[in-house]
Amino acid sequence: MENVAIIDLNFLDTNEAIASFLVETSHGPVLVETGPESTFEQLKEGILRNGYQLEEIKHVLLTHIHFDHAGAAWKLAETGAKIYVHPVGAPHLASPEKLWNSAKQIYGDEMERLWGEMQAIPEDQIIEVGHEEELVFGKIRFKALHTPGHATHHIAWKMKNVIFTGDVAGVKIKGGPAVPPCPPPDINIRDWEISMAILKAEKPECLFLTHFGIINNVDEHLDNLCYILHDWSKWIKPHFDANTDQQEVIPLFMEYTKIHLRSEGCDEDLIQVYEYANPSWMSVAGLYRYWRLKSQGRIN
Ligand SMILES: [Zn+2]
């Protein structure tokens, strides 16, 4: 795609862990994903490298409000950008304290190093976007596809014949396999399957993954992702049923995923990048929560 630039945010000094996308339109550049605030300088450099000043970014499209995708959105709002987001995510951008504090409980002292800061975005700069709603920038249109499963507040953005998939099309880095990021609190396997069907039904020529880059064999990629999503959730289930402490399960799951990544040809460095983009402990926590809610009949 000639009008899409992939900006590598060099998260934790690695290549191809987190991307932001700059799309040129006749109405100025549009940014899809901001990455976390901790990589804001790299984002700024990437925008400059593509011939724009930060202040020229007036439209920022978020796939969802997790820090690795939306953490720097408030910085772009400061320089005048409008932030387009799922209605469920919008209140958290206006008052990020709850989001921040619950993450702080998980990340503790690592919080700032990983994600930087997060500040409130003025409400008049937050635009909620409904399912199949279109944003029009001259000849370029973005269609919002509400795609829960990874997060309830997830949007995949279709532009022409490509889709920016956030996390709903998984993580696939440097030729490694497709894997599903499963953080708490919203994982829902059935919703995720339906969302993948929504992506397929759009018949895109390619996908842009935030972690990381272009996917051309769309259906095969999504089928592989679906397989691993079920594989992981089935792997976790007996541990959940046996009430095994999550701390005991994390190293076992890490080993399990490592064996999978190695069998797909990943070396140790690449396994580390996968771990940065999609930490194993987070997927254990997310899938435990999924099975708990399911066993309580609170989700389908
Ligand atoms: Zn992510």
Residues whose N, C-alpha, C, O or C-beta is under 5 A from the ligand:
A	BS01	ZN	D68 D167 A277
